[in-house]
């Protein structure tokens, strides 16, 4: 907890996930009410975020391991 780099990384992850965390419960309801979306469209709305998370963790995890601190 004394390392400032870990605190900065933890804060960035926290703020980065806040947008997705707020959209997950509200976006499907809004899509059903305003756009009359089907069930498969509700799931597809979160596909870009899931794919970017999958790619990002694999790329930046291995990159950070090679670069070190």
N, C-alpha and C positions, 0 to 999 in steps of 0.2 A: 504493500500500500504506500510505501514511501517513494517508490519509483515514479517519476512524473510521466514517463513514456507509457507506463501501464495505465495510469489514470487517464491520460489523453485517449488512448485506444479504447478503454472501457467507456468513456464518455461518448466517443464517436459511434461506437456500436450501439449504445443506448439511444442516441438521437436518431441514428439511421433506422433503427427498428421501430421507432415510435410511429412513423407514418404508416407503415404496414400494419402495425398493431391496432391503430385507430380505424383503418379501412376495412380490416377483416370482418368485423361484425356489422358495419354499416353499409358497405358497398353492395352486398347482395340484396339487402332490403330496398335500397334506393333503386337498384337496377330493376327489381321486380315491379316497383310502384311506378316508376317514370318511363321505363323502356319496355315493360312487359317481356322481360328476358326469360328464356327457357333455362332449365336446370343446367344443361351442359355449358351455356354461356356464362353462368355464374362461376363455374369452376375454371373456365378458360381465362377469366379476368385476372386470376392470380398466377397464371402460367409464366408470364414474363418475369415476375419477381422471383419465382422458384428457379427458373432456368439461370437467371443472372446470379443468384446465390450459389447455385451448384457450380457454375463455371468460376465464379470469383473465389470461392473457398479452395478449389483445386489449384488454380493458378497462383494466387497470392500466398497460399500456405506453402507450396513448394518453393516459390520465389523467396519467401522470408527464411525458409530453412537453408537455402543456398547462400543467401546474403549474410545471414547471421544478424546479430544485433548491431 
